[in-house]
Amino acid sequence: MALAAVPHLSPRRAKAVVELAGDARTVFELEKGDLEKAACLNDEAIEALTGFEDWKRIDQALAMIQKKDITVLTYKDREYPASLH
Protein backbone atom coordinates (compact mmCIF):
# COMPACT_ATOMS: atom_id res chain seq x y z
CA MET A 1 0.00 0.00 0.00
CA ALA A 2 2.80 2.40 0.86
CA LEU A 3 4.51 1.74 -2.47
CA ALA A 4 1.40 2.97 -4.28
CA ALA A 5 1.75 6.27 -2.41
CA VAL A 6 5.34 6.88 -3.53
CA PRO A 7 5.59 9.55 -6.24
CA HIS A 8 7.36 8.53 -9.48
CA LEU A 9 6.89 4.83 -8.71
CA SER A 10 4.63 3.13 -11.22
CA PRO A 11 3.07 -0.25 -10.44
CA ARG A 12 5.60 -1.90 -12.77
CA ARG A 13 8.52 -0.20 -11.02
CA ALA A 14 7.06 -1.08 -7.62
CA LYS A 15 6.81 -4.74 -8.60
CA ALA A 16 10.41 -4.77 -9.85
CA VAL A 17 11.78 -3.20 -6.67
CA VAL A 18 9.78 -5.64 -4.51
CA GLU A 19 11.37 -8.47 -6.48
CA LEU A 20 14.78 -6.94 -5.75
CA ALA A 21 14.08 -6.49 -2.04
CA GLY A 22 12.09 -9.67 -1.46
CA ASP A 23 9.04 -7.94 0.01
CA ALA A 24 7.43 -4.51 0.14
CA ARG A 25 8.48 -3.72 3.71
CA THR A 26 12.14 -4.29 2.91
CA VAL A 27 11.98 -1.86 -0.01
CA PHE A 28 11.80 1.01 2.47
CA GLU A 29 14.86 -0.31 4.32
CA LEU A 30 17.10 -0.40 1.24
CA GLU A 31 19.92 2.09 0.89
CA LYS A 32 20.13 4.35 -2.13
CA GLY A 33 22.94 2.23 -3.57
CA ASP A 34 20.80 -0.88 -3.38
CA LEU A 35 17.91 0.87 -5.12
CA GLU A 36 20.23 2.02 -7.90
CA LYS A 37 20.72 -1.67 -8.79
CA ALA A 38 17.11 -1.78 -9.99
CA ALA A 39 17.46 -0.73 -13.61
CA CYS A 40 13.82 0.33 -13.79
CA LEU A 41 14.18 3.03 -11.11
CA ASN A 42 15.12 6.52 -12.13
CA ASP A 43 16.65 9.10 -9.78
CA GLU A 44 13.24 10.63 -8.99
CA ALA A 45 11.80 7.26 -7.91
CA ILE A 46 14.87 6.48 -5.80
CA GLU A 47 14.70 9.85 -4.05
CA ALA A 48 10.96 9.40 -3.47
CA LEU A 49 11.52 5.96 -1.93
CA THR A 50 14.41 6.98 0.31
CA GLY A 51 12.60 10.12 1.42
CA PHE A 52 9.14 8.62 1.94
CA GLU A 53 7.61 9.88 5.18
CA ASP A 54 3.83 9.69 4.66
CA TRP A 55 3.37 6.80 7.10
CA LYS A 56 0.56 8.57 8.95
CA ARG A 57 -1.61 8.50 5.81
CA ILE A 58 -0.76 4.82 5.26
CA ASP A 59 -1.66 3.99 8.87
CA GLN A 60 -4.98 5.82 8.47
CA ALA A 61 -5.78 3.92 5.28
CA LEU A 62 -4.90 0.60 6.90
CA ALA A 63 -7.10 1.42 9.89
CA MET A 64 -10.02 2.17 7.57
CA ILE A 65 -9.41 -1.07 5.67
CA GLN A 66 -9.45 -3.03 8.91
CA LYS A 67 -12.52 -1.22 10.24
CA LYS A 68 -14.49 -1.93 7.06
CA ASP A 69 -13.22 -5.52 6.90
CA ILE A 70 -11.74 -5.05 3.43
CA THR A 71 -9.46 -7.71 2.00
CA VAL A 72 -6.37 -6.35 0.26
CA LEU A 73 -4.72 -8.49 -2.38
CA THR A 74 -1.24 -8.13 -3.79
CA TYR A 75 0.14 -9.66 -6.95
CA LYS A 76 1.78 -12.33 -4.77
CA ASP A 77 -1.59 -13.57 -3.46
CA ARG A 78 -3.02 -16.70 -5.07
CA GLU A 79 -6.40 -14.96 -5.43
CA TYR A 80 -4.89 -12.05 -7.40
CA PRO A 81 -6.21 -12.17 -10.99
CA ALA A 82 -3.60 -13.60 -13.37
CA SER A 83 -4.67 -11.15 -16.07
CA LEU A 84 -3.36 -8.28 -13.92
CA HIS A 85 0.18 -9.66 -13.47
VODREN-937291 format. One record per residue: residue number from 0; residue in three letters; chain; x, y, z of N, C-alpha, C, CB in turn. Coordinates in pm, 1 decimal. Glycine has a CB too. Example, Ala and Ser with C-alpha at 12.3 -4.5 7.8 and 13.67 -1.06 7.14 Angstrom:
REM VODREN-937291
<0,ALA,A,<1319.0,-569.0,780.0>,<1230.0,-450.0,780.0>,<1320.0,-330.0,780.0>,<1130.8,-447.3,904.6>>
<1,SER,A,<1285.0,-225.0,708.0>,<1367.0,-106.0,714.0>,<1290.0,3.0,787.0>,<1408.4,-59.8,572.5>>
This chain:
REM VODREN-937291
<0,MET,A,<82.2,-118.4,0.0>,<0.0,0.0,0.0>,<87.3,125.9,0.0>,<-93.9,-0.8,120.5>>
<1,ALA,A,<192.2,123.6,78.8>,<280.5,240.1,85.6>,<349.9,263.3,-47.7>,<384.5,222.3,196.8>>
<2,LEU,A,<384.1,156.6,-118.1>,<450.7,173.7,-247.2>,<361.8,248.7,-346.1>,<490.0,37.5,-304.9>>
<3,ALA,A,<232.8,227.0,-338.5>,<140.1,296.9,-428.2>,<135.4,446.4,-399.1>,<-0.1,237.5,-415.9>>
<4,ALA,A,<177.9,485.9,-280.3>,<175.3,627.3,-241.5>,<306.1,699.5,-271.8>,<144.3,639.5,-94.1>>
<5,VAL,A,<403.6,626.9,-322.9>,<534.1,688.0,-352.8>,<529.0,754.6,-489.6>,<648.2,581.8,-348.2>>
<6,PRO,A,<556.3,885.9,-494.8>,<558.6,954.7,-624.4>,<665.4,894.9,-716.8>,<584.3,1105.7,-604.5>>
<7,HIS,A,<640.9,898.8,-845.2>,<735.7,853.2,-947.8>,<758.8,702.5,-946.3>,<867.5,923.5,-929.9>>
<8,LEU,A,<673.8,628.0,-877.2>,<689.2,483.3,-870.7>,<564.4,418.0,-930.1>,<712.8,435.8,-723.9>>
<9,SER,A,<575.7,378.1,-1054.4>,<463.3,313.1,-1122.4>,<443.7,172.8,-1065.6>,<487.2,306.9,-1276.2>>
<10,PRO,A,<328.7,113.0,-1089.9>,<307.5,-25.1,-1044.3>,<414.5,-120.8,-1097.1>,<169.7,-73.7,-1087.9>>
<11,ARG,A,<456.2,-102.4,-1219.5>,<560.0,-190.2,-1277.4>,<692.9,-171.1,-1204.8>,<577.7,-161.6,-1429.2>>
<12,ARG,A,<727.9,-47.2,-1175.8>,<851.8,-20.2,-1101.5>,<842.0,-74.1,-959.3>,<881.7,131.1,-1098.9>>
<13,ALA,A,<726.2,-58.2,-897.7>,<706.3,-108.0,-761.6>,<724.8,-259.4,-758.3>,<565.8,-69.6,-709.1>>
<14,LYS,A,<667.8,-328.3,-854.5>,<680.9,-474.0,-860.2>,<827.2,-513.7,-876.7>,<596.6,-531.6,-975.6>>
<15,ALA,A,<899.3,-444.7,-961.8>,<1040.6,-476.6,-984.7>,<1124.5,-454.7,-859.7>,<1095.9,-392.5,-1099.0>>
<16,VAL,A,<1098.1,-347.6,-786.8>,<1177.5,-320.0,-667.0>,<1140.7,-415.5,-553.0>,<1157.6,-174.1,-622.4>>
<17,VAL,A,<1016.6,-461.6,-548.9>,<978.2,-564.2,-451.0>,<1051.7,-694.1,-482.4>,<823.6,-587.1,-451.4>>
<18,GLU,A,<1062.0,-727.1,-608.6>,<1136.6,-847.2,-647.6>,<1282.5,-835.0,-604.8>,<1127.4,-870.1,-800.3>>
<19,LEU,A,<1340.6,-717.9,-617.6>,<1478.4,-694.1,-575.4>,<1492.8,-709.6,-423.7>,<1524.0,-554.0,-618.9>>
<20,ALA,A,<1399.5,-652.1,-349.6>,<1407.9,-649.3,-203.6>,<1358.1,-777.7,-138.2>,<1329.3,-532.7,-150.6>>
<21,GLY,A,<1267.5,-846.4,-203.7>,<1209.4,-967.3,-146.2>,<1068.9,-946.7,-93.7>,<1296.3,-1017.6,-36.0>>
<22,ASP,A,<1039.8,-827.5,-42.5>,<904.4,-793.7,1.3>,<892.3,-641.7,9.6>,<871.3,-860.1,139.2>>
<23,ALA,A,<768.7,-595.7,17.7>,<743.0,-450.9,13.9>,<801.9,-378.5,134.8>,<592.9,-424.7,7.0>>
<24,ARG,A,<795.4,-437.9,250.1>,<847.6,-372.5,371.4>,<997.5,-345.5,358.6>,<820.1,-459.7,496.2>>
<25,THR,A,<1069.5,-442.2,303.9>,<1213.8,-429.3,291.3>,<1253.5,-320.9,192.3>,<1273.8,-560.8,249.5>>
<26,VAL,A,<1167.9,-292.5,95.5>,<1198.1,-186.5,-1.2>,<1232.9,-56.7,71.2>,<1078.6,-164.0,-96.4>>
<27,PHE,A,<1159.6,-24.9,176.4>,<1180.5,100.8,247.1>,<1303.8,97.3,338.2>,<1057.4,134.4,328.8>>
<28,GLU,A,<1363.9,-17.3,352.0>,<1485.6,-30.9,432.2>,<1611.2,-30.1,346.5>,<1480.3,-158.6,513.6>>
<29,LEU,A,<1595.0,-37.3,213.1>,<1709.8,-39.7,123.8>,<1780.9,94.7,120.2>,<1666.5,-79.2,-15.8>>
<30,GLU,A,<1910.3,89.0,105.8>,<1991.6,209.2,88.9>,<1982.4,255.7,-56.1>,<2139.7,182.6,129.2>>
<31,LYS,A,<2018.0,378.4,-79.0>,<2013.1,435.5,-213.3>,<2093.5,350.5,-311.7>,<2066.1,579.8,-212.1>>
<32,GLY,A,<2210.2,305.3,-270.2>,<2294.2,223.2,-357.4>,<2228.0,93.1,-398.1>,<2424.4,193.4,-289.7>>
<33,ASP,A,<2152.4,34.7,-306.1>,<2079.5,-87.8,-337.8>,<1968.1,-60.4,-438.6>,<2021.4,-150.1,-210.2>>
<34,LEU,A,<1899.4,50.9,-420.1>,<1791.0,86.7,-511.5>,<1844.1,117.8,-651.2>,<1713.3,206.7,-457.3>>
<35,GLU,A,<1964.2,170.6,-659.0>,<2023.2,202.2,-789.5>,<2049.6,76.5,-871.7>,<2153.3,279.9,-771.1>>
<36,LYS,A,<2051.6,-39.8,-809.1>,<2071.7,-166.7,-879.4>,<1948.3,-206.2,-959.2>,<2107.0,-277.4,-780.4>>
<37,ALA,A,<1834.3,-150.2,-924.6>,<1710.6,-178.3,-998.7>,<1709.6,-89.5,-1122.7>,<1582.2,-153.3,-909.5>>
<38,ALA,A,<1733.5,-148.7,-1236.2>,<1746.3,-73.4,-1360.8>,<1621.5,7.2,-1394.9>,<1777.4,-167.4,-1474.0>>
<39,CYS,A,<1507.3,-34.6,-1345.0>,<1382.2,32.5,-1379.3>,<1360.4,161.3,-1299.8>,<1265.9,-61.4,-1356.4>>
<40,LEU,A,<1438.4,185.3,-1195.9>,<1417.9,302.6,-1111.4>,<1503.5,419.9,-1159.8>,<1451.0,269.5,-964.7>>
<41,ASN,A,<1436.7,532.3,-1179.0>,<1511.9,652.5,-1212.5>,<1545.7,727.2,-1083.6>,<1431.4,743.3,-1310.4>>
<42,ASP,A,<1621.6,835.2,-1096.4>,<1665.0,910.4,-978.5>,<1546.4,964.5,-898.8>,<1756.1,1025.5,-1020.3>>
<43,GLU,A,<1441.1,1009.2,-968.0>,<1323.9,1062.8,-898.5>,<1256.8,955.8,-812.5>,<1223.4,1119.4,-999.6>>
<44,ALA,A,<1242.7,834.9,-865.7>,<1180.2,726.1,-790.5>,<1266.3,686.7,-670.6>,<1156.9,604.2,-881.6>>
<45,ILE,A,<1396.4,683.4,-690.1>,<1487.2,648.0,-580.4>,<1478.9,752.0,-469.4>,<1632.7,635.8,-631.3>>
<46,GLU,A,<1480.1,878.3,-505.7>,<1469.5,984.9,-405.4>,<1335.3,979.2,-333.5>,<1488.1,1122.5,-471.1>>
<47,ALA,A,<1229.4,949.3,-407.8>,<1096.3,940.3,-346.5>,<1089.3,823.5,-248.2>,<987.9,924.6,-455.1>>
<48,LEU,A,<1151.9,712.3,-282.8>,<1152.4,596.4,-192.9>,<1234.5,622.0,-67.0>,<1206.8,474.2,-265.3>>
<49,THR,A,<1353.5,676.1,-84.7>,<1440.6,697.6,31.3>,<1390.0,810.6,120.2>,<1582.7,727.9,-14.5>>
<50,GLY,A,<1311.1,899.9,64.5>,<1259.5,1012.4,142.1>,<1114.8,997.5,185.6>,<1273.3,1136.8,63.3>>
<51,PHE,A,<1056.1,880.1,162.1>,<913.9,862.0,193.9>,<889.4,877.7,343.6>,<865.0,723.7,146.6>>
<52,GLU,A,<791.9,961.6,376.8>,<760.6,987.6,517.7>,<611.3,992.5,546.6>,<823.3,1116.9,560.4>>
<53,ASP,A,<528.0,954.5,451.6>,<383.1,969.1,466.4>,<319.4,848.7,536.0>,<319.0,989.3,330.2>>
<54,TRP,A,<384.8,799.2,640.3>,<336.6,680.2,709.8>,<206.2,704.2,783.8>,<440.9,631.7,806.5>>
<55,LYS,A,<180.7,827.0,826.0>,<55.6,857.0,895.4>,<-63.4,829.6,802.7>,<53.9,1004.6,944.2>>
<56,ARG,A,<-53.2,872.2,678.2>,<-160.5,849.6,581.3>,<-178.7,699.5,555.0>,<-130.4,924.1,449.1>>
<57,ILE,A,<-68.5,627.0,548.0>,<-76.2,482.4,526.1>,<-143.0,415.3,645.7>,<64.9,422.5,502.2>>
<58,ASP,A,<-104.3,455.1,766.1>,<-166.2,399.3,886.9>,<-315.5,427.5,891.1>,<-99.3,455.9,1011.9>>
<59,GLN,A,<-355.7,547.1,849.9>,<-497.7,581.8,847.4>,<-572.9,495.1,746.2>,<-516.0,731.1,813.7>>
<60,ALA,A,<-513.8,475.3,630.4>,<-577.7,392.4,528.1>,<-589.7,247.8,575.2>,<-498.5,398.9,396.5>>
<61,LEU,A,<-485.8,197.2,639.0>,<-490.3,60.0,689.8>,<-594.2,45.1,799.9>,<-353.1,18.1,741.8>>
<62,ALA,A,<-608.3,145.3,884.0>,<-710.0,141.6,989.3>,<-850.2,137.7,928.7>,<-695.7,263.5,1082.7>>
<63,MET,A,<-871.9,215.8,824.8>,<-1001.8,216.5,757.4>,<-1029.2,81.7,691.5>,<-1007.5,328.9,652.5>>
<64,ILE,A,<-927.7,23.9,630.4>,<-941.4,-107.5,567.1>,<-980.4,-212.0,671.2>,<-809.9,-148.3,496.3>>
<65,GLN,A,<-914.4,-207.5,784.9>,<-945.1,-302.5,890.7>,<-1085.5,-279.6,946.7>,<-841.5,-292.3,1002.4>>
<66,LYS,A,<-1120.6,-154.5,967.5>,<-1252.1,-121.6,1023.5>,<-1364.9,-169.1,932.1>,<-1263.7,29.6,1046.7>>
<67,LYS,A,<-1345.3,-155.8,802.2>,<-1448.8,-193.4,705.9>,<-1436.2,-337.9,659.2>,<-1443.5,-101.3,586.5>>
<68,ASP,A,<-1341.8,-410.4,720.5>,<-1322.3,-552.3,690.3>,<-1297.5,-575.4,541.2>,<-1443.8,-633.0,735.9>>
<69,ILE,A,<-1209.4,-495.0,484.7>,<-1173.9,-504.8,342.9>,<-1054.1,-598.0,329.2>,<-1142.2,-363.8,282.2>>
<70,THR,A,<-1058.1,-682.3,228.7>,<-945.9,-770.9,199.7>,<-859.2,-706.1,92.5>,<-995.5,-911.8,154.1>>
<71,VAL,A,<-732.4,-692.5,121.3>,<-637.4,-634.9,26.3>,<-557.3,-748.2,-35.0>,<-543.4,-530.4,95.1>>
<72,LEU,A,<-550.0,-748.8,-167.1>,<-472.2,-848.9,-238.5>,<-351.1,-783.2,-302.8>,<-558.4,-920.0,-344.6>>
<73,THR,A,<-241.4,-856.2,-304.2>,<-123.7,-812.6,-378.8>,<-100.0,-911.8,-491.0>,<1.8,-800.9,-286.5>>
<74,TYR,A,<-11.7,-877.4,-581.9>,<14.1,-966.2,-694.5>,<74.7,-1099.7,-649.9>,<106.6,-898.0,-793.9>>
<75,LYS,A,<122.3,-1107.4,-527.5>,<178.2,-1233.1,-476.6>,<71.6,-1325.8,-418.9>,<282.4,-1204.1,-370.7>>
<76,ASP,A,<-50.2,-1275.4,-400.2>,<-158.9,-1356.7,-346.3>,<-215.1,-1449.9,-453.3>,<-270.2,-1267.1,-290.3>>
<77,ARG,A,<-246.9,-1571.0,-413.7>,<-301.5,-1669.9,-506.8>,<-431.6,-1620.3,-569.8>,<-325.4,-1803.4,-435.0>>
<78,GLU,A,<-510.7,-1543.9,-494.5>,<-640.2,-1495.9,-543.0>,<-628.2,-1378.4,-639.3>,<-726.6,-1456.2,-426.3>>
<79,TYR,A,<-509.8,-1320.4,-652.6>,<-489.1,-1204.9,-740.4>,<-510.7,-1250.0,-885.8>,<-344.6,-1143.5,-720.7>>
<80,PRO,A,<-589.5,-1175.4,-960.8>,<-620.5,-1216.9,-1098.7>,<-494.1,-1226.5,-1186.7>,<-720.1,-1117.6,-1161.8>>
<81,ALA,A,<-477.6,-1338.4,-1251.0>,<-360.3,-1360.1,-1336.6>,<-352.1,-1257.5,-1448.9>,<-363.6,-1500.6,-1395.7>>
<82,SER,A,<-466.7,-1210.9,-1496.0>,<-466.9,-1115.2,-1606.6>,<-408.6,-979.2,-1566.5>,<-608.7,-1096.9,-1658.4>>
<83,LEU,A,<-391.0,-955.7,-1437.5>,<-335.9,-828.0,-1392.1>,<-186.1,-834.3,-1361.4>,<-410.0,-781.9,-1269.4>>
<84,HIS,A,<-125.8,-951.8,-1374.7>,<17.6,-965.6,-1346.6>,<100.0,-892.6,-1446.6>,<58.5,-1109.9,-1344.3>>
